[in-house]
Amino acid sequence: MPDSPKNLNLSLLFIAATLLLISSCSKNDNNNTVAQKNMLNVAYGTDAQQKMDIYLPANRTATNTKVLILIHGGGWTSGDKTDFSSALIDTLNKRFPNYAIFNINYRLGALPANNPFPTQELDIKTSVDFIYNNRADYLISDKYVLMGASAGGHLSLLHAYKYTNPVKIKAVVDFFGPTDMPDLYNNPGAYPIALLELLLNGTPITNAALYSSSSPLTYVSATSSPTIILQGSLDPLVNANTQSLPLK
């Protein structure tokens, strides 16, 4: 798909993460040494696509170890957690050693019959719930940051603004994710309208409720999670002028 994050500029990721990640320096109050631990393809659901890679830092504690959740793009119908390369994961680990990283896959739309909206939204919710419910085993805190690219950016924003249970997201780093699904339909650029109609089972007129409930814009408020959005003015898929989030 044209919005795959494989070509993300790594320096841009680091700039955004540095600006927004809530990585205040704090001393580790645990005198016991805890080893670094990586776990690949951990299931958070019963579907084969509901897997995540987990990178737990050394000397983590339930007080000080924050959580960074990565959500890949691909137009909701393609892409994979490996789009965030091992080199990127390694660099994030080194730059943010007090963060546990969870790199998530979710069920992709196999249209017209399988996994339309809100499947992807619900998978993000399920994965966050899974991480939270296992926080004692992972030795991680309840301070979560979401980072996503394109469709993953949309899902990051949507989850952060729409859900506050079991944990309110502390911050969002969004790379060119759509914020307004009716506008994406009406100003699609290179994004195929027919695919959007399959994903959302109609148009903004025939299925207005789903278009609204799938739009991060619907849930923006004064209490929304702090957010940084990186959006190119010449993006062929997401219109920078019509997809911006208002201040409320």
Order of alpha helices (4+ residues) and beta strands (2+ residues): alpha-beta-beta-beta-alpha-beta-alpha-alpha-beta-alpha-beta-alpha-alpha-alpha-beta
